[in-house]
Amino acid sequence: MARNEDEGFRVKPAAPKSRGGARSPRLVSQVLKRVSKAGAKSSGKNFGRPANTFGRGRVAASIAGQRLGPNARRVVIKSRLVVLRRASPNSAAVHLRYIERDGVNRDGRKGQAYGAGTDVADLKAFQERGQSDRHQFRFIVSAEDGQKLEDLKGFTRHLMRQMEIDLETQLDWVAVDHWDTDNPHTHIVLHGHTGGRASSRKDLVIAPGYIAQGMRMRASELATEWLGPRTEAEIRQSLLHEVDQQRLTILDRVLIRQAGPDGIDLTDNARHPLSQNALRARLQRLEGMGLAERKDAYRWKLQPGMATTLDAMGQREDALETVRRALKGQLRECVVHEVPTYSVTGRIAGKGLADELHDRGYLVVDGVDGRAHYMKLPASSQLNDLPTNGIVEARPLNQEKPVDRNIATAAKDGVYRTAEHVAQLTQAKNRDPRSAVDAHVRRLEALRRAGIVERLADGIWKVPPDLLQKARTHDAKKNMGLAVELRSHLSMDQQVRAMGVTWLDRQLVGNRSIASGTGFAAEVRDAMRERVDFLVTQGLAERRGRHVIFAQDLLATLQDRDVSTAGHALEKQTGKTFQPARTGQQVSGTYSHSIQLTSGRYAVLDSELGFSLVPWRPVVEPRLGQQVSAQVRGPFVNWHFGRGQGI
């Protein structure tokens, strides 16, 4: 009997097969990303599994804070994961040294690191335990009511103990409490390995949800337990305090979340009179700043970019407050530089970190122009090399790099080819054309990541016609557009009677006038007059009426006296013979260390005959402990590295 055609077909459900190509994101993933960008909060319900699928603390992140109500104490935690192999070799040491700096203690003294079981942590041993770590965690914990937490050490230890329970491992950490701001806070440095014996340690991987949410909730639980829930009066006072702030506040974030296509409608908040009054007052304040527009009694519209504008205003207010603290009551016109457009010379009145997590420093310079300048430093700047009360000069970067000029010259019709460049360098008798081209390729890779050039194929690059301008702009943004040079590590009072070349001497010999006015400019003019009197007593200057005649080669004479005094003092300490480096002489030896003199920093070169002092330059520092040679030409020097010709 013939079979029905319908019976010949059997459906066999199975998992969909891959069709090749990139897999499109799942709908749920896309929705979650959109919700996250919109700033929506979790409902607090647990739908069967934690949000994160890797790292320690996944379960704790999902349950932390469930007992907290709207009157819980708020805690802000900033976190940073530092990959040690990408950071500078001394990044960890510099960060630990900074958080222990002077003036951060409650009584204005140097900070003291502590740990789980000690009030005086051994930072050297702490660094040694983390030398083999892949990464390091850095946290800043700041409770909203930190002034009421008298025992910050105890609070931090309880928090870290709770983290050990949540992460199910012992933690190796140190912390330093800072009381130098309106909100006391704690810096915590956590090694990136689990507890136990060194042989059994593993990388400490913390779930992103725990870092973003769980740790903050645990700190909030602890602060609420210690201080009790916030009262209605405290909540009201906190909200009223945020109304007039010229910065991005919690009220602003609430308004941004509530804003829809038609603006903000406060009608639904009528049952929360306290919140509605605070939001309405904040909107009125934003209207006065031009960041919000009233539609009617309950509807408002926020201006585009309001959050960015408020964030910039907050940073400026913080900078101005920093300047006022550094000047200690002295009246100055304050200038906050994003990228300075002119050179600034003056006294370092204050310094610190504008971004304490990323070690980005700042300077407050009391300028000779009678104004106080706040400027952020490039990431490569070392605050330890810029002493307070020293003289510094900061100038904008407007110079192009030779490597960029070479790329633009070697490119033909907007295309740079490594093979053609190697051929050009070979024809020009370059000793190592391949290494030279490799350096250009590294620069091209950096410019490609910045979106300036495009790699067409291996060894072939598309170069824009305005490469030099774009590269210069890129470098200015990367380095904050600023070059900072220390002109003298001595204060004005120390320079007046110093036996060596000072910044004051260079101003006098160069006949550089200081602008009239009060402030630091007046201090400089007084110091210059006192310096002239000192030079007269030393026989290095002579007064003739209103004119001053300086000795011939004044700067060279002062430098020779300074170096000679330091050399003979070092000779007594080491027992080695001091060999003065004469102008035009080539000096060779092992670069052992450097010393700071009045005339500047000098490198100590040890040889079989003794040692010499040569003006130091940054290029020689990576050669510490190596054989180097230098051609001395007065205050200048040409350094040479590698084995030279000779016997």
ABEGO torsion letter per residue (X at the ends): XBBBAAAABBBBBBBBBBAEEBBBBBAAAAAAAAAAAAGBBBAGBBAGBBABABEBGAAAAAABGAABBAABBBBBBBBBBBBAAABBAAAAAAAAAAAABBGABAAGBBBBBBBAABABBBAAAAAAAAAABABBBBBBBBBAAAAABABAAAAAAAAAAAAAAAAGBBBBBBBBBBAABABBBBBBBBBABBBEBAAABBBBBBBAAAAAAAAAAAAAAAAAAAAEBBBAAAAAAAAAAAAABBBBBAAAAAAAAABBAAEBBAAAAAABAAAAAAAAAAAAAAAAAGABBBABAABBBBBBGAAAAAAAAAAAAAAAAAAAAAAGGBBBBBBBBABBABBBBEBBABBEBABAAAGBBBBBBBBAAGBBBBBBBBAABBAAABBBGBBBBBBBBABBBAAAAAAAAABBGGBBBAAAAAAAAAAAGBABAAAAAAAAAAAAAAAAAAGABBBABBGBBBBBAAAAAAAAAAAAAAAGGBBBBBABABBAAAAAABBEBBAAAAAAAAGBBBBBEBEAAAAAAAAAAAAAAAAAAAGABBBBEABBBBBBGAAAAAAAAAAAAAAAAAAAAAGBBBBBBBBGBBBBEBBABBBBBAAEBBBBBBBAAEBBBBBBBAAAAAABGBBBBBBBBEABBBBBBEBBBEX
